[in-house]
Amino acid sequence: MNKSSVEAVDEAQKKQKEAEKKMEQAETKARNEKKRAELEIRKAKKEVKARTEKMRDTEYFWGMGYITVILFVIIQNGAFQNDFIDFFRTPFMWYFQFCEWLAHPTYDNGFNQKIAYTCGEAWVIRILAIVAVLLIVVIIMAIIMEITPVYNFYK
């Protein structure tokens, strides 16, 4: 009876070792499957990222194309061209009218008639107009000097 119990113990140990071996194989297989799944997930994420990047690039390209077409259409518009030219011409015209007015200061009497100022009034008005223009220029320069450091701060 001892021999059969020893055999039974040996057989049980054999079965236990086989079970442990199968367990290790199952664990190894599970780890390998997990690694393979993680690799597949990384590949899928990489592919999604690449496709997303490509879509962004394509969207940017077509967006810039649309903006370019719209700008060309606007530039071809006659009204835009006239407004663009007037934007630069109008301040010069005001300056020339002001210079002409300084040479011959007049006022409108309400009946579309130009009335000249007297000699003394004309000189006072000329001096005041020149001072006012210089004051406006100084104020604009001061504003620019205040804004420039703020702009440089955000660069």
C-alpha positions as MATLAB code, in Angstrom:
seq = 'MNKSSVEAVDEAQKKQKEAEKKMEQAETKARNEKKRAELEIRKAKKEVKARTEKMRDTEYFWGMGYITVILFVIIQNGAFQNDFIDFFRTPFMWYFQFCEWLAHPTYDNGFNQKIAYTCGEAWVIRILAIVAVLLIVVIIMAIIMEITPVYNFYK';
ca = [
       0.000    0.000    0.000;
       2.893    2.316    0.553;
       3.979    1.889   -2.982;
       0.601    2.805   -4.411;
       0.317    5.848   -2.165;
       3.821    6.906   -3.270;
       2.724    6.409   -6.851;
      -0.425    8.371   -6.167;
       1.635   11.187   -4.655;
       4.025   11.104   -7.638;
       1.105   11.099  -10.004;
      -0.530   13.980   -8.133;
       2.760   15.947   -8.215;
       3.041   15.232  -11.931;
      -0.485   16.476  -12.498;
       0.222   19.538  -10.368;
       3.397   20.280  -12.382;
       1.475   19.869  -15.626;
      -1.245   22.142  -14.318;
       1.374   24.706  -13.251;
       3.030   24.419  -16.645;
      -0.313   24.946  -18.395;
      -0.977   27.891  -16.080;
       2.401   29.442  -16.958;
       1.730   28.889  -20.648;
      -1.699   30.534  -20.295;
      -0.157   33.470  -18.400;
       2.604   33.823  -21.013;
       0.011   33.682  -23.772;
      -2.106   36.309  -21.972;
       0.955   38.603  -21.543;
       1.852   38.186  -25.206;
      -1.724   38.950  -26.239;
      -1.733   42.009  -23.983;
       1.556   43.248  -25.499;
       0.224   42.622  -28.999;
      -2.987   44.497  -28.151;
      -1.002   47.427  -26.726;
       1.138   47.493  -29.857;
      -1.988   47.504  -32.036;
      -3.443   50.333  -29.944;
      -0.227   52.371  -30.335;
      -0.244   51.749  -34.077;
      -3.904   52.773  -34.297;
      -3.258   55.941  -32.265;
      -0.289   56.804  -34.484;
      -2.389   56.309  -37.589;
      -5.230   58.426  -36.185;
      -2.747   61.167  -35.301;
      -1.229   61.063  -38.800;
      -4.664   61.210  -40.433;
      -5.742   64.054  -38.162;
      -2.571   65.970  -39.008;
      -3.152   65.386  -42.713;
      -6.757   66.568  -42.409;
      -5.627   69.726  -40.609;
      -3.051   70.436  -43.292;
      -5.637   69.913  -46.017;
      -8.158   72.103  -44.200;
      -5.541   74.852  -43.783;
      -4.600   74.630  -47.475;
      -8.186   74.944  -48.676;
      -8.953   77.678  -46.144;
      -6.017   79.732  -47.414;
      -7.191   79.058  -50.971;
     -10.679   80.350  -50.174;
      -9.264   83.458  -48.502;
      -6.999   84.099  -51.499;
      -9.897   83.777  -53.933;
     -12.048   86.115  -51.840;
      -9.244   88.693  -51.651;
      -8.753   88.566  -55.419;
     -12.481   89.043  -55.966;
     -12.499   92.014  -53.586;
      -9.457   93.566  -55.281;
     -11.135   93.249  -58.688;
     -14.179   95.149  -57.416;
     -14.226   98.717  -58.750;
     -15.842  100.142  -55.621;
     -13.092   98.644  -53.464;
     -10.414  100.071  -55.747;
     -11.973  103.545  -55.560;
     -12.323  103.353  -51.773;
      -8.732  102.153  -51.415;
      -7.431  105.068  -53.483;
      -9.656  107.530  -51.592;
      -8.338  106.190  -48.278;
      -4.895  107.540  -49.145;
      -5.955  110.522  -51.266;
      -8.444  112.116  -48.847;
      -5.957  113.105  -46.105;
      -3.733  114.733  -48.740;
      -6.690  116.612  -50.177;
      -7.577  117.869  -46.674;
      -3.984  119.013  -46.243;
      -3.999  120.886  -49.574;
      -7.374  122.492  -48.761;
      -6.032  123.525  -45.351;
      -2.916  125.054  -46.954;
      -5.111  126.910  -49.458;
      -7.362  128.112  -46.641;
      -4.301  129.321  -44.692;
      -3.278  131.402  -47.722;
      -6.809  132.801  -48.209;
      -8.928  132.294  -45.057;
     -12.627  132.557  -45.859;
     -15.897  131.452  -44.366;
     -19.281  130.558  -45.805;
     -22.036  133.075  -44.987;
     -24.831  130.512  -45.354;
     -25.747  131.485  -48.912;
     -22.828  129.618  -50.503;
     -20.830  132.814  -50.624;
     -17.220  132.867  -49.468;
     -16.449  135.860  -47.276;
     -12.827  136.785  -46.555;
     -11.710  137.588  -43.041;
     -10.181  140.958  -42.307;
      -6.403  141.178  -42.168;
      -6.127  140.987  -38.359;
      -8.662  138.192  -38.074;
      -6.908  136.250  -40.834;
      -3.564  136.286  -39.025;
      -5.107  135.288  -35.687;
      -6.984  132.438  -37.384;
      -3.838  131.325  -39.225;
      -1.810  131.256  -36.016;
      -4.557  129.410  -34.109;
      -4.961  126.884  -36.950;
      -1.225  126.197  -37.074;
      -1.106  125.805  -33.276;
      -4.129  123.469  -33.393;
      -2.517  121.308  -36.099;
       0.774  121.175  -34.187;
      -1.107  120.264  -30.996;
      -2.907  117.432  -32.820;
       0.414  116.154  -34.198;
       1.978  116.245  -30.706;
      -0.999  114.375  -29.214;
      -0.812  111.716  -31.934;
       2.935  111.349  -31.346;
       2.366  111.001  -27.582;
      -0.256  108.314  -28.167;
       2.106  106.437  -30.467;
       4.922  106.682  -27.922;
       2.627  105.284  -25.201;
       1.340  102.428  -27.353;
       4.735  101.332  -28.712;
       6.122   99.992  -25.381;
       2.894   98.115  -24.756;
       3.157   96.537  -28.202;
       6.810   95.611  -27.641;
       5.878   94.075  -24.271;
       3.554   91.555  -25.949;
       6.055   90.573  -28.668;
];
